[in-house]
Amino acid sequence: MKNRLKVYRATYNMTQEELAKRAQVTRQTIISIEAGRYDPSLELAFKLAKIFNKTIEDLFMYEGETETASSERLQ
């Protein structure tokens, strides 16, 4: 899943450590999310969105299957 976490963190002039403390996670978790190696839980995604006063959709972009693949499965 792609995300804009680093962009919003920079916009708010916030370090990874500061964001981690506010979200009650480790700095390593923030690093992993920003690098796309870890997808946050729904609860953490809501926390992060609330910190930046954004929606989850503003922060995270789902890269799931294409519409064609999905419609083929339904047939």
Buried (B, 14 or more C-beta within 10 A) or exposed (E): BEBBBBEBBEEEEBEBEBBBBBBEBEBEBBBBBBEEEBBBEEEBBEBBBEBBEBEBEEBBEEEEEEEEEEEEEEE
